[in-house]
Amino acid sequence: MIFYDRFFLFSLYSIWIMLFYGGILTFFGYKYYLEVRRKKFKIDQFPFVSILVPAHNEEKVIEETVRSIMELNYPIDRFELIVIDDLSMDNTSFILGKLEDEFAGRMKVVRTNKENGGRGKANALNVGLKHAVGELIAVYDADNRPDKRALMYLVAEINKDDTLGAVIGKFRTINKNKNLLTRFINIEGLSFQWMAQGGRWRIFNLCTIPGTNFLVRRCILDKIGGWDEKAIAEDTEISIRIYSMGFKIKFVPQAVTYEQEPENLRVWFKQRKRWVKGNIYVVYKYLLSKDMRKNRAYADVLYFFLVYVIFLAAIFISDLVFILGILTDIKVYTTGNLLLIWFLAYIMFVLEVSISLSLEKEEFTFNNIMLIFLMYFTYCKLWGIVSAQGLYSFIKDRVLNREHKWYKTERF
C-alpha cells in the first residue's frame, strides 16, 4: 500500500469513528430527553442565588436581559442580580444605572476600572464573585432571555443531589430566522451541542458547562479560586476542575434560555475561533497531566484532542484527496466502493441531526431537513476552516509567548 493510500485510510477511519461516536451520543441523548420529559420537579428549599452577568458594550441587549432575569419564577427575596460593567464605552453604564435605581436592593452594578477590568469574561466573573453573597452562583450572558422557570429547574436539581457541583440548562437561538447562518447555528445548537450533552450525561454522567445558563456551588468556586483568567473558554476549563474535586455536572434540558447568535460570518468566525482556542488551551493544560488520568473529565480532554487535532486532520486529508483526484493524476488505489462509503457517511450525518430536531416540534420541519442536507457541504466546511485557524492561532501565541486575547461577540 502506497503512503498516499495510508493517509486516505487514516482520514476515512477517523471520520467514521467520530460519526459512530456521534451516533451513539444521539441515541442516548434522545433516550435521556424522553426520560426527563416525564420528570416532575419539586422544590422545598430556596437557597439564596447570586446571578452574575458580565457586560461589556451591551447597550443593545442589556436592558431586556436584566428585565428577563428579574421576572424569573423564583422568590424575589432569595436571589440577587450582579451585573459586571466591564469598561463599557457605549451607553451600557447609563442603562444599568437606571435599572439599578429601578430594582434597588435586588440588583447591583459592579464597575471595573483599568486596573481590575478589561481582561475578558473570566476576569469579570471573578470580580463579580467578590460581591456575591449567594450559596449558589448562576451565570447568564448579557444577551440572554431566560425562561421564567429556568432558575427554578436548576435549583431544584442541585438541591437534591450533594454530588452535583454544578447543573446546566440549554440555550436556544432567539434570532434563528434572521438569515441562513442563524438557521444553521440553531440546528447546530440542538444537535451537536445539546443532544451531545444529553448523550454524554446519559452514558458517562459527564457534562461540560456552557458559557451561560448554569448554576454552581459557591463553596466550590471558593476552593478552586474562581475562573481561570488565562482561559478564553472559561466554561470548559472550570468544568475540568469541578470534576477534579470529585463533583459531577448534570444537564437539565428543561432549564432554557434564549440568546442572540452571530448574524454574519465575520462575527461568527471570531466567536468560533475563540471557542476553538479556548478548548485547545484545555487540551494543552490537561492532556499530559498525570493527575488528570483518573479524572472522569479526562474523557472530555481526549475528545477535544480528537476533534481539534485528529478529526480536523482527517477532514483536511479527505478534502485534499478529493481535490487532487480531480486536478491531478494522483489516485487512491484502496479497493472498495468509496463513493458508497462517502454516501453512507453523508446519510448518517443527516439522520443524526434530524433525530435531534425531532424532539422539538417547531424545529422538525421540511425546511430544516433540507438545511441539514446543505449544511454538510457548507456550514460544516466552515467549521473546518475556523478550527484550523484557531489551532494555528493558539500555536502561534504559544511560540511567540503572547497572551490570548478575549473576543466579545458583537450584538445586533
Solvent accessible surface area in square Angstrom, and as a share of the most:
residue,aa,sasa,rsa
1,M,141,0.63
2,I,87,0.44
3,F,145,0.60
4,Y,44,0.17
5,D,3,0.02
6,R,145,0.53
7,F,87,0.36
8,F,22,0.09
9,L,26,0.13
10,F,76,0.32
11,S,1,0.01
12,L,32,0.16
13,Y,132,0.50
14,S,11,0.07
15,I,27,0.14
16,W,72,0.25
17,I,111,0.56
18,M,30,0.13
19,L,23,0.12
20,F,128,0.53
21,Y,56,0.21
22,G,19,0.19
23,G,18,0.17
24,I,60,0.30
25,L,8,0.04
26,T,11,0.07
27,F,118,0.49
28,F,60,0.25
29,G,0,0.00
30,Y,73,0.28
31,K,73,0.31
32,Y,12,0.04
33,Y,18,0.07
34,L,60,0.30
35,E,67,0.30
36,V,15,0.09
37,R,139,0.51
38,R,179,0.65
39,K,65,0.28
40,K,189,0.80
41,F,52,0.22
42,K,166,0.70
43,I,37,0.19
44,D,110,0.57
45,Q,132,0.59
46,F,67,0.28
47,P,16,0.10
48,F,44,0.18
49,V,0,0.00
50,S,0,0.00
51,I,0,0.00
52,L,0,0.00
53,V,0,0.00
54,P,16,0.10
55,A,2,0.02
56,H,60,0.27
57,N,51,0.26
58,E,3,0.01
59,E,64,0.29
60,K,128,0.54
61,V,6,0.03
62,I,0,0.00
63,E,70,0.32
64,E,100,0.45
65,T,0,0.00
66,V,0,0.00
67,R,85,0.31
68,S,22,0.14
69,I,0,0.00
70,M,14,0.06
71,E,103,0.46
72,L,9,0.04
73,N,81,0.42
74,Y,9,0.03
75,P,44,0.28
76,I,109,0.55
77,D,103,0.53
78,R,84,0.31
79,F,4,0.02
80,E,20,0.09
81,L,0,0.00
82,I,0,0.00
83,V,0,0.00
84,I,0,0.00
85,D,4,0.02
86,D,9,0.04
87,L,54,0.27
88,S,18,0.12
89,M,165,0.74
90,D,46,0.24
91,N,89,0.46
92,T,0,0.00
93,S,39,0.25
94,F,137,0.57
95,I,32,0.16
96,L,0,0.00
97,G,23,0.22
98,K,126,0.53
99,L,4,0.02
100,E,49,0.22
101,D,114,0.59
102,E,97,0.43
103,F,32,0.13
104,A,77,0.59
105,G,85,0.82
106,R,60,0.22
107,M,10,0.05
108,K,73,0.31
109,V,15,0.08
110,V,12,0.07
111,R,116,0.42
112,T,13,0.07
113,N,79,0.40
114,K,186,0.79
115,E,150,0.67
116,N,53,0.27
117,G,5,0.05
118,G,49,0.47
119,R,127,0.46
120,G,11,0.10
121,K,19,0.08
122,A,4,0.03
123,N,4,0.02
124,A,2,0.02
125,L,1,0.00
126,N,20,0.10
127,V,13,0.08
128,G,0,0.00
129,L,16,0.08
130,K,164,0.70
131,H,80,0.36
132,A,7,0.06
133,V,108,0.62
134,G,1,0.01
135,E,104,0.47
136,L,6,0.03
137,I,0,0.00
138,A,0,0.00
139,V,0,0.00
140,Y,0,0.00
141,D,29,0.15
142,A,1,0.01
143,D,4,0.02
144,N,0,0.00
145,R,39,0.14
146,P,8,0.05
147,D,40,0.21
148,K,119,0.51
149,R,126,0.46
150,A,0,0.00
151,L,0,0.00
152,M,34,0.15
153,Y,40,0.15
154,L,0,0.00
155,V,0,0.00
156,A,5,0.04
157,E,3,0.01
158,I,1,0.00
159,N,54,0.28
160,K,126,0.53
161,D,46,0.24
162,D,116,0.60
163,T,69,0.40
164,L,1,0.00
165,G,0,0.00
166,A,0,0.00
167,V,0,0.00
168,I,0,0.00
169,G,0,0.00
170,K,11,0.04
171,F,22,0.09
172,R,19,0.07
173,T,12,0.07
174,I,82,0.41
175,N,23,0.12
176,K,47,0.20
177,N,105,0.54
178,K,125,0.53
179,N,47,0.24
180,L,86,0.43
181,L,19,0.09
182,T,0,0.00
183,R,87,0.32
184,F,8,0.03
185,I,4,0.02
186,N,7,0.03
187,I,0,0.00
188,E,19,0.09
189,G,8,0.08
190,L,11,0.05
191,S,9,0.06
192,F,92,0.38
193,Q,45,0.20
194,W,4,0.01
195,M,4,0.02
196,A,20,0.16
197,Q,17,0.08
198,G,0,0.00
199,G,0,0.00
200,R,22,0.08
201,W,24,0.09
202,R,82,0.30
203,I,61,0.31
204,F,82,0.34
205,N,56,0.29
206,L,3,0.02
207,C,1,0.00
208,T,15,0.09
209,I,3,0.01
210,P,16,0.10
211,G,18,0.17
212,T,3,0.01
213,N,1,0.00
214,F,5,0.02
215,L,0,0.00
216,V,1,0.00
217,R,43,0.16
218,R,51,0.19
219,C,69,0.41
220,I,1,0.00
221,L,0,0.00
222,D,83,0.43
223,K,149,0.63
224,I,32,0.16
225,G,60,0.57
226,G,2,0.02
227,W,7,0.03
228,D,24,0.12
229,E,78,0.35
230,K,154,0.65
231,A,3,0.02
232,I,7,0.04
233,A,9,0.07
234,E,7,0.03
235,D,24,0.13
236,T,10,0.06
237,E,0,0.00
238,I,1,0.01
239,S,3,0.02
240,I,2,0.01
241,R,42,0.15
242,I,0,0.00
243,Y,13,0.05
244,S,67,0.43
245,M,64,0.29
246,G,64,0.62
247,F,46,0.19
248,K,40,0.17
249,I,0,0.00
250,K,34,0.14
251,F,0,0.00
252,V,3,0.02
253,P,8,0.05
254,Q,43,0.19
255,A,0,0.00
256,V,23,0.13
257,T,0,0.00
258,Y,86,0.33
259,E,19,0.08
260,Q,27,0.12
261,E,5,0.02
262,P,0,0.00
263,E,27,0.12
264,N,54,0.28
265,L,83,0.41
266,R,127,0.46
267,V,0,0.00
268,W,2,0.01
269,F,45,0.19
270,K,87,0.37
271,Q,13,0.06
272,R,13,0.05
273,K,68,0.29
274,R,31,0.11
275,W,78,0.27
276,V,5,0.03
277,K,17,0.07
278,G,0,0.00
279,N,18,0.09
280,I,12,0.06
281,Y,19,0.07
282,V,0,0.00
283,V,13,0.07
284,Y,120,0.46
285,K,79,0.34
286,Y,20,0.08
287,L,31,0.16
288,L,147,0.73
289,S,35,0.23
290,K,167,0.71
291,D,132,0.69
292,M,7,0.03
293,R,127,0.47
294,K,200,0.85
295,N,17,0.09
296,R,113,0.41
297,A,2,0.01
298,Y,27,0.10
299,A,51,0.39
300,D,8,0.04
301,V,0,0.00
302,L,75,0.37
303,Y,67,0.25
304,F,25,0.10
305,F,62,0.26
306,L,72,0.36
307,V,16,0.09
308,Y,21,0.08
309,V,55,0.31
310,I,51,0.26
311,F,39,0.16
312,L,16,0.08
313,A,40,0.31
314,A,0,0.00
315,I,36,0.18
316,F,134,0.56
317,I,22,0.11
318,S,34,0.22
319,D,49,0.26
320,L,75,0.37
321,V,16,0.09
322,F,136,0.56
323,I,84,0.42
324,L,45,0.23
325,G,24,0.23
326,I,113,0.57
327,L,135,0.67
328,T,56,0.32
329,D,134,0.69
330,I,79,0.40
331,K,98,0.41
332,V,34,0.19
333,Y,152,0.58
334,T,31,0.18
335,T,128,0.74
336,G,57,0.55
337,N,91,0.47
338,L,52,0.26
339,L,133,0.66
340,L,88,0.44
341,I,51,0.26
342,W,105,0.37
343,F,95,0.39
344,L,87,0.43
345,A,5,0.04
346,Y,23,0.09
347,I,53,0.27
348,M,44,0.20
349,F,14,0.06
350,V,9,0.05
351,L,102,0.51
352,E,23,0.10
353,V,1,0.01
354,S,15,0.10
355,I,71,0.36
356,S,4,0.03
357,L,0,0.00
358,S,42,0.27
359,L,11,0.05
360,E,29,0.13
361,K,184,0.78
362,E,103,0.46
363,E,3,0.01
364,F,105,0.44
365,T,56,0.33
366,F,149,0.62
367,N,109,0.56
368,N,19,0.10
369,I,35,0.18
370,M,87,0.39
371,L,21,0.11
372,I,0,0.00
373,F,69,0.29
374,L,78,0.39
375,M,0,0.00
376,Y,39,0.15
377,F,100,0.42
378,T,51,0.30
379,Y,9,0.03
380,C,36,0.22
381,K,74,0.31
382,L,42,0.21
383,W,61,0.22
384,G,11,0.11
385,I,87,0.44
386,V,1,0.00
387,S,0,0.00
388,A,48,0.37
389,Q,83,0.37
390,G,0,0.00
391,L,42,0.21
392,Y,142,0.54
393,S,15,0.10
394,F,9,0.04
395,I,89,0.45
396,K,79,0.34
397,D,7,0.04
398,R,114,0.41
399,V,113,0.65
400,L,96,0.48
401,N,140,0.72
402,R,115,0.42
403,E,160,0.72
404,H,33,0.15
405,K,181,0.77
406,W,67,0.23
407,Y,49,0.19
408,K,32,0.14
409,T,10,0.06
410,E,63,0.28
411,R,35,0.13
412,F,79,0.33
